[in-house]
Amino acid sequence: MLWALARVELNGGFFTEHCPAHCHLAKVIDPIIKGTLNVLTSCKKASSVKRVVLTSSSSCLRCRADVQQVSPLNESHWSDTEYCKRHNLWYTYAKTIAEKEAWRVAEESGINLVVVIPSFVVGPLLTPQPTSSLRQILTIIKGVRGDYPNVRGGFVHVDDVVDAHILAMEESKASGRLICSSTVAHWSEIIEMLKTKYPIYPYEDKCSSQEGDNNPHSIGSSKILQLGLPALTTLDQMFDDCIKSFQQKGFL
Ligand SMILES: NC(=O)c1ccc[n+]([C@@H]2O[C@H](COP(=O)([O-])OP(=O)(O)OC[C@H]3O[C@@H](n4cnc5c(N)ncnc54)[C@H](OP(=O)(O)O)[C@@H]3O)[C@@H](O)[C@H]2O)c1
């Protein structure tokens, strides 16, 4: 069995809001969509590939005007790409198109595709330098940008995301889309939680003016839990693991 993961950079659109249109295309949209299609096309050529596990994102579910009404979100929900365009949510726009394209290629070519849909990934550093979501957390804790994202979304521990990918690849009953997300919260709530436990850091204290990705909603992970994924780590624990790791490795 061959494991194929489409991993593309620039997670989290909130750092790109001052970027002109051509810059979104070159830095976010093209790499995400073309990167995903390149992996799927290569898998199509390689007859030895039995299953492809693609990493999508919970932002591909929640960015739609009616998100509150249709909650709790499940595997049948999709973000609305027109809504994403109206609100400059380019990462979400690209990830949504990329996942839809992956399903199209898989159906056309008979690839056994399973898609893991994690929310914002939190936990200890697994690499020498913080990668995308951990860089965002560090920036917020250190207060270096001037504001925190006006985003409400799910959060999930990296260990749960790893387990979800192994399950998606190895469990024969796994199929379709699989949401992997613990608690939904706004960044203002995360900052309040962290300030109480770790008051020594400066933290961002102003909310970004970016609109469109702060709508109340909830997300259900029951499909993957029923497949055998253990109970998801709490918000408290995932951020404790993250901060401890930042401290141990000298980033905080
Ligand atoms: N982090 C999250 O909170 C989160 C949440 C939901 C979904 N996801 C999804 O999970 C996947 C991984 O995200 P991540 O946060 O781990 O991202 P990341 O930390 O930014 O890592 C991206 C990885 O992609 C590789 N990469 C970037 N551009 C590439 C290119 N043009 N060609 C080949 N490889 C390239 C990088 O390789 P190098 O190391 O060689 O630079 C890096 O290893 C993405 O699909 C993302 O959308 C992430």
The ligand as a MOL file (V3000), in Angstrom:
LIG
                    3D

  0  0  0     0  0            999 V3000
M  V30 BEGIN CTAB
M  V30 COUNTS 48 52 0 0 0
M  V30 BEGIN ATOM
M  V30 1 N -1.7470 23.1340 10.0400 0
M  V30 2 C -3.0570 23.1660 10.1340 0
M  V30 3 O -3.6320 23.7240 11.0810 0
M  V30 4 C -3.8920 22.4950 9.0800 0
M  V30 5 C -5.2700 22.3840 9.3020 0
M  V30 6 C -6.0610 21.7450 8.3530 0
M  V30 7 C -5.4690 21.2590 7.2140 0
M  V30 8 N -4.1260 21.4040 7.0150 0 CHG=1
M  V30 9 C -3.5640 20.8660 5.7740 0
M  V30 10 O -2.5270 19.9680 6.1210 0
M  V30 11 C -1.5180 19.9810 5.1030 0
M  V30 12 C -0.1850 20.2420 5.7250 0
M  V30 13 O -0.2610 21.4730 6.4050 0
M  V30 14 P 0.8830 21.9670 7.3790 0
M  V30 15 O 0.2380 22.9270 8.3040 0
M  V30 16 O 1.6380 20.8090 7.8870 0 CHG=-1
M  V30 17 O 1.7130 22.7960 6.3680 0
M  V30 18 P 3.1820 23.3220 6.5080 0
M  V30 19 O 3.6480 23.2430 7.8790 0
M  V30 20 O 3.1910 24.6430 5.8330 0
M  V30 21 O 3.9620 22.2590 5.6350 0
M  V30 22 C 3.7670 22.2710 4.2920 0
M  V30 23 C 4.6280 21.1760 3.7080 0
M  V30 24 O 4.4040 21.2160 2.3010 0
M  V30 25 C 5.6160 21.2420 1.6410 0
M  V30 26 N 5.4870 22.1130 0.4720 0
M  V30 27 C 5.1340 23.4170 0.4340 0
M  V30 28 N 5.1090 23.8700 -0.8160 0
M  V30 29 C 5.4590 22.8280 -1.6010 0
M  V30 30 C 5.6060 22.6580 -2.9970 0
M  V30 31 N 5.3730 23.6690 -3.8340 0
M  V30 32 N 5.9570 21.4330 -3.4380 0
M  V30 33 C 6.1900 20.4090 -2.5930 0
M  V30 34 N 6.0500 20.5170 -1.2550 0
M  V30 35 C 5.6870 21.7120 -0.7740 0
M  V30 36 C 6.6400 21.8100 2.6170 0
M  V30 37 O 7.8560 21.1720 2.3260 0
M  V30 38 P 9.2490 21.6630 2.9720 0
M  V30 39 O 9.2320 21.2330 4.3820 0
M  V30 40 O 10.2380 20.9330 2.1290 0
M  V30 41 O 9.2630 23.1490 2.8050 0
M  V30 42 C 6.0960 21.3830 3.9600 0
M  V30 43 O 6.6410 20.1630 4.3700 0
M  V30 44 C -1.9500 21.0640 4.0950 0
M  V30 45 O -2.6360 20.4280 3.0640 0
M  V30 46 C -2.9130 21.9360 4.9110 0
M  V30 47 O -3.8180 22.5970 4.0980 0
M  V30 48 C -3.3300 21.9930 7.9290 0
M  V30 END ATOM
M  V30 BEGIN BOND
M  V30 1 1 1 2
M  V30 2 2 2 3
M  V30 3 1 2 4
M  V30 4 1 4 5
M  V30 5 2 4 48
M  V30 6 2 5 6
M  V30 7 1 6 7
M  V30 8 2 7 8
M  V30 9 1 8 9
M  V30 10 1 8 48
M  V30 11 1 9 10
M  V30 12 1 9 46
M  V30 13 1 10 11
M  V30 14 1 11 12
M  V30 15 1 11 44
M  V30 16 1 12 13
M  V30 17 1 13 14
M  V30 18 2 14 15
M  V30 19 1 14 16
M  V30 20 1 14 17
M  V30 21 1 17 18
M  V30 22 2 18 19
M  V30 23 1 18 20
M  V30 24 1 18 21
M  V30 25 1 21 22
M  V30 26 1 22 23
M  V30 27 1 23 24
M  V30 28 1 23 42
M  V30 29 1 24 25
M  V30 30 1 25 26
M  V30 31 1 25 36
M  V30 32 1 26 27
M  V30 33 1 26 35
M  V30 34 2 27 28
M  V30 35 1 28 29
M  V30 36 1 29 30
M  V30 37 2 29 35
M  V30 38 1 30 31
M  V30 39 2 30 32
M  V30 40 1 32 33
M  V30 41 2 33 34
M  V30 42 1 34 35
M  V30 43 1 36 37
M  V30 44 1 36 42
M  V30 45 1 37 38
M  V30 46 2 38 39
M  V30 47 1 38 40
M  V30 48 1 38 41
M  V30 49 1 42 43
M  V30 50 1 44 45
M  V30 51 1 44 46
M  V30 52 1 46 47
M  V30 END BOND
M  V30 END CTAB
M  END
